Amino acid sequence: MSFRPVESLPPTETLEIENGLSLVPRVKLLLTIHRSDLSSVSKPFDEWKLKRSLIDFLKTSLATPVVIPEEDLHIRRFKDLKKRKRDEPVAQGTLSIHDLGFLDKNRYKSASLVEEDDITALEKKFLDWRRCLVDKMDGMELNIEGAKFKLSAAIPRSDDFQGMKKEWEDLYAFRRYSRGGRQQPDTIVIRGVPSRWFSEPRVSSKPSMLVTHTIFSTFGKIRNLSVAEDNNLVENEDEESSDLVSGLHCKIVVQFEKYVDFYNALKVLSGRSLQKVTS
C-alpha cells in the first residue's frame, strides 16, 4: 500500500483509492501457443501439463526465481483443434506476476525517505526485467510428452505506457489549437470493470456517476465523465472477455482538465489490476 503522490508512485507499489478499490501492480503477459511440428497435430493438447511446464520454467530458469500460484496462469485451448490449420494457434492465455517486491530494495523504507532518483532507478529496473522476461518466453519451445509447441509472449498494449506515450506524441506532434497552443490527450477509456464496484451500496447495482467521479478524482480534476453498461464487450468477446456476462460490467470514459493528470493516471493504471478489498 502506498501513500505517495500519484506522480511519484513506484511501479511495484499498490495505490489505495476510494470505495475500497486498489490498483495492484503486476506484470501481465499475453500468451499464444502454436504447434511447432507436424507430428504434434495428432497428439492431444494437455493444458494442465503445459501450465506446469511454464510454472517450473519461471521457478528454475530466471536469474531471480518467480513463484506464481496456478490461478495466475490461464490457458484456454481452442475448440476443434484437429480442424485448425497448422499455422493457427491451438491455445492462448495470460500470465500474471503479482509478487514484484524482489525488484525494490527500498520497499521497507518510509515513503518520505525514498528519493526521486530511487524511483527513477526502480522504474528502469522494472522495465528492464519485464523486457527480459518477454525476451526469454517469446519463442520458447515446449515439449509436452513428445508433443512440441512454440510459445509467443507479449505485453498487453494497455500495459505499455511508454509505447502509448510515443504513439500520442507522434499523433499530436503537429496538432495545434486555433489559439496556437499544442493539443494534448486528456481522456482515458476503461472497459470490462465490474459495475458493482462503482455502484452505491444498498441503492443500486448499476454504476453511479457520483461514486465513479469520486474514485477517479484521485488522479485530478475531471472535465467530463460517462459510465454505462459495457454490453458490446460481451458481444465482441475475445480471450480476455469470454467469461463476461451482459449487464455486470461497465465502460468508463474520463476526461481530465489537465494533461498532467491524464498522464499520471494512465501511467498508474498501466501495469496494475483494479481490485476490490471485499471481493
Residue pairs with C-beta under 8 A, 6 or more apart in sequence:
1 13
1 14
1 16
1 22
2 9
2 10
2 13
2 14
2 15
2 16
2 111
3 111
4 10
4 13
4 111
6 15
6 218
6 219
6 264
6 265
6 268
7 260
7 264
8 116
8 119
9 15
9 268
10 104
10 114
10 119
10 122
10 123
10 126
11 25
11 100
11 122
11 123
11 126
11 127
11 271
12 25
12 100
12 101
12 103
12 104
12 107
12 122
12 126
13 25
13 104
14 22
14 23
14 24
14 25
14 272
15 22
15 23
15 218
15 268
15 272
16 22
17 23
17 215
17 218
18 211
18 214
18 215
18 217
18 218
19 197
19 198
19 211
19 214
19 215
20 276
20 277
20 278
21 197
21 215
21 274
21 275
21 276
21 277
22 274
22 275
22 276
22 277
23 268
23 269
23 272
23 273
23 274
23 275
24 98
24 272
24 273
24 274
24 275
25 98
25 100
25 271
25 272
26 96
26 97
26 98
26 100
26 271
26 272
26 273
27 96
27 97
27 100
27 130
27 133
27 271
28 94
28 95
28 96
28 97
28 155
28 156
28 159
28 271
28 273
29 94
29 95
29 133
29 134
29 137
29 153
29 154
29 155
30 92
30 94
30 153
30 154
30 155
30 156
31 75
31 92
31 93
31 94
31 95
31 137
31 151
31 152
31 153
32 89
32 91
32 92
32 151
32 152
32 153
33 50
33 75
33 89
33 90
33 91
33 92
33 93
33 142
33 149
33 150
33 151
33 152
34 87
34 88
34 89
34 90
34 149
34 150
34 152
35 41
35 86
35 90
35 147
35 148
35 149
35 150
36 141
36 148
36 149
36 150
37 148
38 86
39 148
40 146
40 147
40 148
40 149
41 82
41 86
43 145
43 146
43 147
44 147
45 77
45 81
45 90
45 91
45 144
45 147
46 144
46 145
47 75
47 76
47 77
47 91
49 144
49 145
50 75
50 91
50 142
50 144
50 149
51 70
51 73
51 75
53 142
53 144
54 73
54 95
54 142
54 151
55 68
55 70
55 73
57 137
57 140
58 65
58 66
58 67
58 68
58 97
59 65
59 66
59 67
61 136
62 133
62 136
64 102
66 97
66 99
67 99
68 95
68 96
68 97
68 98
68 99
72 95
72 96
72 97
72 98
73 93
73 94
73 95
73 96
74 93
74 94
74 95
75 91
75 92
75 93
76 91
76 92
76 93
76 239
76 242
77 90
77 91
78 84
78 88
78 89
78 90
78 91
78 92
81 90
84 90
90 149
92 239
93 239
94 239
94 240
95 153
96 273
100 126
101 107
103 122
103 125
103 126
103 129
104 122
106 113
106 114
106 118
106 122
127 162
130 155
134 153
134 154
134 155
137 151
137 153
138 151
138 152
138 153
138 154
139 150
139 151
139 152
140 150
140 151
140 153
141 148
141 149
141 150
141 151
142 148
142 149
142 150
142 151
143 149
157 163
157 164
158 164
158 269
158 270
159 270
159 271
160 270
161 266
161 267
161 270
161 271
164 266
164 270
168 184
168 185
172 182
172 183
172 184
172 185
175 182
175 183
176 182
176 183
177 183
184 259
184 262
185 259
185 262
186 223
186 255
186 256
186 257
186 258
186 259
186 262
187 253
187 254
187 255
187 256
187 262
188 253
188 254
188 256
188 262
188 265
188 266
188 269
189 251
189 252
189 253
189 254
190 251
190 252
190 253
190 254
190 269
191 230
191 233
191 249
191 251
191 252
192 230
192 233
192 240
192 241
192 244
192 249
192 251
193 249
193 250
193 252
193 274
194 248
194 249
194 250
194 276
194 279
195 205
195 206
195 207
195 229
195 247
195 248
195 249
195 250
196 205
196 248
197 274
197 276
197 279
198 207
198 208
198 211
198 212
198 215
198 227
198 250
198 252
199 205
199 206
199 207
199 208
199 211
200 208
200 210
200 211
206 229
207 227
207 228
207 229
207 250
207 252
208 227
209 225
209 227
212 225
212 227
212 252
213 222
213 225
216 222
216 225
216 252
216 254
216 265
219 256
219 261
219 264
219 265
219 268
220 256
220 257
220 258
220 260
220 261
220 262
220 264
220 265
221 256
221 257
221 258
221 261
222 254
222 255
222 256
222 257
223 255
223 256
223 257
224 253
224 254
224 255
225 252
225 253
225 254
225 255
226 252
226 253
227 250
227 251
227 252
227 253
228 250
228 251
229 246
229 247
229 249
229 250
229 251
230 244
230 249
230 250
230 251
231 246
231 247
232 251
233 241
233 244
233 249
233 251
234 241
234 244
234 245
234 246
234 249
237 244
254 265
256 262
256 265
